[in-house]
Amino acid sequence: MKDNRTLCALAVCGLLAAAGSARAHHSVAAEYDLDKPIEFSGTVVRMEFVNPHSMLVLEVTNPDGSKTVWRFQTGAISTLRRLGLVKPSAEGGLKAGDQVTASGFAARSGNPQGMLKQLRMPTGRVITTWSGDANNN
């Protein structure tokens, strides 16, 4: 009887842990407003190649001359690699100081954040990082 209680308690703990991580993984539409497209040209501060979502950090000069740092969420490292977006150490890699144009969707929070949809590289090549399925990220 005691073994069944222990087993039940372990099963409940496992389910609760799984539910927490599942809840943390949310849809694009929950965080980004798909009715608010944005596009900025700016200077790459850094590209954070991390999983599950990499980040492009871009410094943008505003019309008044001030600067804003925007963070664009992108896909996983493996997805970016397949698209040809690679670390700075690789040939053609995106590096700090590169001039790029990023387009996507603004964060619902109003913070200078967005979901990256397309990136125009310094070479002029356009990389599409998000296809438009609002239920997946």
Secondary structure by P-SEA (a helix, b strand, c coil): caaaaaaaaaaaaaaaaaaaaaaacccccccccccbbbbbbcccccccccccbbbbbbbbbccccbbbbbbbbbccaaaaaaaccccccccccccccccbbbbbbbbcccccbbbbccccccccccccccccccccc
